[in-house]
Amino acid sequence: MSSPRILCDVDGVLFDFVGHALRKANLKQSPLDIFTYKVESCLSPEDAHTFEQVIHSSGFCRGIPPYAGALAFAFALERMGDVTYVTAPLITSSSWLPERDLAIDNHLGRSASRIFASGKDRAFIRADVIIDDCEENVMAWLDQNPDGLGLTFPRPWNAAQLDGVDYNEVLDLVWSYLYGTERPPVWAFSEESSGAV
């Protein structure tokens, strides 16, 4: 029997794209002020312009840090099945793709499987599970994979009804879906690194 396939979004689930961009742009907003997936719509026109310049700058993508607990979460997922890290390319930035590859190598390992796919294209990637911070991506994927498990990881910019859900709880949901039993407690990690929002 083949291992289950798990798709895990990078920005917003594992890497703090929004927080990093707001900090690099020296904006007063925090990720808690971002209430939609379209970050620029939460900013003044001047701040939106600065935000766009920052995310297109050389070195930005390479410097996006993982959320607390995200790497332990990713490695726990890898013990459950074959994980493919899905990330949208910022095609208007010449440095984005090579920097994203480098960041995945540095944080998740050179052997980490990855696919560069925009949200609408993720729907056509066959898998058993998808974890994404964009509810539209999850719903489109579920339309094409109706027997799969689609989880919208809760962040301030989505409507996920999983208030307070952290990485441990997502791991429990994935394990239960894939294997029908409680997840072994040895895979749990501390609340300090849980990635709770």
MOVENUR-V185060 format. One line per field, one symbol per residue. ss: DSSP state (@ for helix, = for strand, . for the rest). psi: psi as a letter, one per 20 degrees, with the letter a starting at -180 (. if undefined). burial: # if it has 24 or more other ideal C-beta (glycine too) atoms within 12 Angstrom, else .. Layout:
ss=???
psi=???
burial=???
This chain:
ss=....=====.=...=.@@@@@@@@......@@@.....@@@@..@@@@@@@@@@@.....@@@..=...@@@@@@@@@@@.======........@@@@@@@@@@@@@....====..@@@@......====..@@@@@@@@@@....====..............@@@@@@@@@@@@@.....@@@...@@@....
psi=pqqqpppoqfphggqmggggggghilqiqrhiiojqhnghijqrhghhggggggiiqpigghipqqqpihhhgghghhihaopppppppnijpiigghhgggggghhiqhippqpoprghihhjoprhqppqiohgggggghhimijroppopprhjrkpklpipagghgggggggghijrqppiiiqrqhhkijq.
burial=...###################.##.#.#.#..#..#.##.##...#..###.##.#..########.##########.##.########.....#..###.##..##...######.#..##.#.################..#..###########.#.#..###########.##....#.....#....####
